[in-house]
Amino acid sequence: MTSAQALARVIETLEHEGVASMLVGAVASNLYGIPRATNDAEQLRQEAAG
């Protein structure tokens, strides 16, 4: 499994489970056409209240 496939699986799982999240970092930047030298990915998610 490539890192892109792993990331896609994580995103699909979070969406399937209804977890609000946002992809940030170099991977997100590259997807928007702004190249970065690194290839890291961070994902922010919203915790349930309480």
N, C-alpha and C positions, 0 to 999 in steps of 0.2 A: 504494500500500500504506500503510495506516495504521500508527501505532506499535504498536497492539495486535496487528495482523496480523503485523508483523515480529517482535515478541516471541514470539508463538505459534509462528512458524516456527523461531525459535532454540530454544525449549523442545522442540519436536517433534524437531528434528535431534539435539539432545543426548540425548534419551531414546532415539531410534533407534540412536545410536552407543554407547549404554550409558555415557554420561558422567554421573557423579553430580554433581548441581548443586542449588542452592537459590536461589530468587528472593527478594530482599530489597529494601528501599527503599519509596518512596511507592506504587508500583504494588502491591506485596504488601500493604501496609497498607490500601490502598483495597479490595482484594479481600476483606479480612477485615472490612470495614465501618468502618474507622477512617480517616476522610478526612484527607488531607494536602493542603496548598496546592500542593506541587510534584507533578510527574508523572514523576519519574525512576525508573529501575529498575537495580538492580545484580544481578548473578548471580554467585554463588560456585561454583566447580567444584573438584573434587578432582583433583589431578595424580597421574599414575601414579608409583609408586615406582621409583627407579633412574634 
